Structure formats: structure tokens, C-alpha cells
Amino acid sequence: MLTAQVKPISCLKSHAASIANDIAESGEPLLITQNGEARLVVMDVHA
């Protein structure tokens, strides 16, 4: 089961470096939405 934080794509655009650091530290995936719909998952390369 996928348990991920959910953020809009605008947040990814504005805070990409910070989000990358958070994902690397936590190992948890991040679900990105666009227009209210799930669009992609960002995850650490080691996962």
C-alpha cells in the first residue's frame, strides 16, 4: 500500500531542492497532484 505525502505540482516547482532533501531523509514517496488529480510519484533513488 502506498503511503505518501501529497503536494501540488506548484509546491514541487517552488521547493524542489527542499523536497528532494526531505524525501532522501525520510525515504517516503511524495505524491504530486496536478489540477487536483494524482500525476506522479517522487521517490528516493535507493527506494
VOSEVO-196396 format. One record per residue (C-alpha): residue number from 1; residue in one letter; chain; x, y, z. Coordinates in steps of 0.02 Angstrom, whole numbers, plus 32768, in hexadecimal, padded with zeros to 4 digits. Layout:
BEGIN
{node NUM "a" "A" {X Y Z}};
...
***
This chain:
BEGIN
{node 1 "m" "A" {8000 8000 8000}};
{node 2 "l" "A" {8043 80AB 7FD0}};
{node 3 "t" "A" {804C 8123 8062}};
{node 4 "a" "A" {808C 81C8 8022}};
{node 5 "q" "A" {8083 827F 8047}};
{node 6 "v" "A" {801B 82DD 7FC8}};
{node 7 "k" "A" {804C 8386 7F81}};
{node 8 "p" "A" {801A 83EB 7EE7}};
{node 9 "i" "A" {8091 83FC 7E55}};
{node 10 "s" "A" {80A4 84B6 7E7B}};
{node 11 "c" "A" {80F6 8487 7F21}};
{node 12 "l" "A" {8170 8414 7EC6}};
{node 13 "k" "A" {819C 84A0 7E4D}};
{node 14 "s" "A" {81BA 851C 7EDB}};
{node 15 "h" "A" {8213 84AA 7F56}};
{node 16 "a" "A" {8267 8421 7EF1}};
{node 17 "a" "A" {830D 8421 7F50}};
{node 18 "s" "A" {82B9 841F 7FFA}};
{node 19 "i" "A" {8241 8395 7FC4}};
{node 20 "a" "A" {82D2 832E 7F81}};
{node 21 "n" "A" {832B 833D 8028}};
{node 22 "d" "A" {828F 830E 8089}};
{node 23 "i" "A" {8270 8274 801D}};
{node 24 "a" "A" {8326 823D 802A}};
{node 25 "e" "A" {8320 824C 80E9}};
{node 26 "s" "A" {8276 81FB 8105}};
{node 27 "g" "A" {8278 817A 8078}};
{node 28 "e" "A" {81BE 819A 8063}};
{node 29 "p" "A" {8177 81BB 7FB4}};
{node 30 "l" "A" {811E 825C 7F88}};
{node 31 "l" "A" {8080 825B 7F20}};
{node 32 "i" "A" {8074 82F3 7EAD}};
{node 33 "t" "A" {7FCA 8331 7E73}};
{node 34 "q" "A" {7F9D 839D 7DDF}};
{node 35 "n" "A" {7EF1 83EC 7DD2}};
{node 36 "g" "A" {7EBC 8385 7E69}};
{node 37 "e" "A" {7EEA 82DD 7E1B}};
{node 38 "a" "A" {7F7D 826B 7E42}};
{node 39 "r" "A" {8001 8288 7DBC}};
{node 40 "l" "A" {80A6 823B 7DF7}};
{node 41 "v" "A" {8106 81F3 7E88}};
{node 42 "v" "A" {81B0 8236 7EBD}};
{node 43 "m" "A" {821C 81BE 7F1F}};
{node 44 "d" "A" {82CF 81A3 7F57}};
{node 45 "v" "A" {833B 8146 7EDA}};
{node 46 "h" "A" {836D 80C7 7F5F}};
{node 47 "a" "A" {82B7 8097 7F7C}};
***
